[in-house]
Amino acid sequence: MKNFEEKLEKLEYLTNNIKRPDISLEEALKNFEEGIKLAKTLEKQIDEIEGKIQILANNPSLENNEEPEITLFSETDEKTGSSGSPEAGTRQ
């Protein structure tokens, strides 16, 4: 988490630096480009954290070292990989 916080602080620094009245256009552009890269990295990390939070929120009984089990296709046939054939006259 410290790495995330350091990147966020750097982004705040760059943002404030761009607002300086005495900054050159070249330096402002350089700071802006670096800030965009940092923002994209932070956004990716936030998405990963949100995913972990969703998993934990949906499975609060998991122990710290347990990996969550995703049972998307729990009713599938091991041999065919399908969940069975459709009944006559119905669409599935």
PyMOL commands that set and color helices and strands:
alter all, ss='L'
color gray80, all
select helices_A, chain A and resi 2-18+25-58
alter helices_A, ss='H'
color red, helices_A
deselect
rebuild
show_as cartoon
